[in-house]
Amino acid sequence: MYFKVEKGTETYNKLRSVCDKITDCNNKALDLTKELGFNRCCKDRNGVGGGISALESLSGKPEGYKVVGEKYQDLYYPKVKNKEVVSKIESLPVVSYDEFNGTIGFSEQFTDMTFHHAFGLKDIDESFLITISDECDYKPKSDMIEILASEYKELSK
């Protein structure tokens, strides 16, 4: 399913607000990443934006950190005894899937063997484009305009 949400609608305002919050949360995570002396970070696993689940260091394993994932990935997370850094990471804001999905009334769901955490969202000129798997059980908001896949592709350019 493909939808367009135009500027000035209630749903557009909710989406704009959550997108701005995601950007702010991501920026705070990046600021902390740089403050701690790392190259990049992986967002929090349980959210759409913000938080940190791992930090990338290309100069080897830093003191007070443990390897996260495979060694070749150069990803680290502070050890429990590194309380100050753990506290800073845990205090970062995160936009949850529930908050994100709530903007359009979408619910996480299984369809056959697939789990859908969230809908797809694209921010384009003064509107948003939304994609939701056709297999999902979803009823759009009244201010969402259903569009064809071909229109979605054209607007996405």
Protein Blocks (a to p, Z undefined) as FASTA:
>chain_A
ZZdddehiaklmmmmmmmmmmmmmmmmmmmmmmmnopabdcddfkbfbgcjfbdcdfebp
aehiacehjfklopacddfklmmlmmmmmmpccddfklmmmmnopacddehjaccfbacd
dddehiacddddfkbccdddfkbccddfklmmmmmZZ
